[in-house]
Amino acid sequence: MDDKTPGGWGVFAGLLLVMIGTFNAIEGIVALAAPSRIFAGEEKLIILDYDRAGWVLIIWGILLLIAGIGLLAGATWARVFGVSLALLNAIGQLTWIGTQPWLSVILIALNVGVIWGLTVGWPADRARTSNAAA
């Protein structure tokens, strides 16, 4: 197997990052286009400026998409970038837990899946394991 291609966990994490990035971008578009659809009261949401929050979510979603595509392409830098973004995204989802609890919990779980997938196994780890077994 080529050392540049991600294994099953790498592909899983890359696809999850693409999906999470898409979800974040859609949240940003909703915040820009129809903030009343967020169902947020001032007492439940930390972010009060929906336009700024919308653009931040769109840009954040694009960064997650870049990390996911980089992982699927086998870029080694995307592994560290993906873990960092997934960790920050999981923490960031806590700001939405008061207004969209189910979506926040699901996205936090998906981010944990990304972190798991990127830290469990990677081509260099597989090469060491196969050399040790031989």
N, C-alpha and C positions, 0 to 999 in steps of 0.2 A: 504494500500500500504506500502511496506517495505521502511523504511527511507533511506536505502542504495542505492536503485535504483534511477537513475535519471529520471525525468519526460520527457515529450516530448521535452522541450527546452534543457535539458541536453543531450538527445540522439542526437538531431539536432546539438548541438555544438560539441559533440564528433565526429560525422561523418564528420562535416566540418573540424575539426582539422586533422582527418585522411587524408582527401582529400587535404588540404593545405600542410600537411607534405609531401605527395606524390608528389605534384607539385614542392615543393622546392627541394626534392631529385632529381627529374628529371632535374630540372634546373642545379643542381650541376653536374649530370652525363653529361649533354650536355656541361657544361663549361670544364669538364675534357676531354671528348672524342672529341668534335668538337667545339672549341671556335669560329671558323669562323661562326658557325650557330647562334651565339648570336647577330650578326649584330650590333656590338658596335664599335664605333669609340672612339679614346682616348679622344676626346672633350666631349663625351656624357656619359661616364661611369666613376664612381669614382674608381672602382676596376680595377687595371691594371694587376694583376697577376691572370690569369684564373685558374691555378691549385689550388692556395690557396682558391680562391673564390668557386671553385667547391667543395672542401672538407668541407669548412664552410657550404655551402648550404646542402650538404648531411647530415652532423651532425645535423644541425638545423632541417632538415626535419625529422630525426629520433627522435629528442626531441619532435617535434610536434606530431608525430605518437604515442609516449609514452603517451603524455598528452591525446590524443584522446582515446586511448585504456583504459587508466585509468578512463576517464570519463564514457565510456561505461560500465566499470566494476563497477562503483558506488563509486570509491575512492574519498573521500572528498578532499584530498590534490590536486587532479587533477583539481579541480575547480579554485583554486588560481593560480596554475601552468599554466593552460590553458589560463586564462585571461591575465596573465603576458606575456606568449609567444605570444598570439594573438596581444597584444598591441605592443610588440617589433617587431613582424613580419610585422605589418602594417607600422610602421615607417621605417623598413628596406626595404620595397618594394619601398620606395621613391628613393633609389639608382638606381633602374632599370627603373624608369619612363621615362628617356631620351631615352632608347634603346628599351624597350618593354612596351609602355604606356598602351595598352589595358590589357595585362596580369597583370601589376602592379595595375591598377585600379580595375580589377576584384578581385584580391587577397586581396586588401585593403578592398573592400566591404565584402568579405567573412570573413575576420578577424573581421570586425565590427559586422557581424552576430554572430560570436562566442562569442564576448564580450557581445552582447545583450542576447544571449541564456543562458550564464552563470550568468548573473546578474539579469535577469528577475525573474526566479523562480527556486527553488531547493527544495528538500524534506522538509527541515526544514521550509522553507517559506510556503510550502503547509500545513504543520502540524499546524503552527500558524494561517493560514487563515481558516482552517477547524475548529479549536477550537474557534476562534472568531465568526464564523458564527453560531456555535451550542449554 
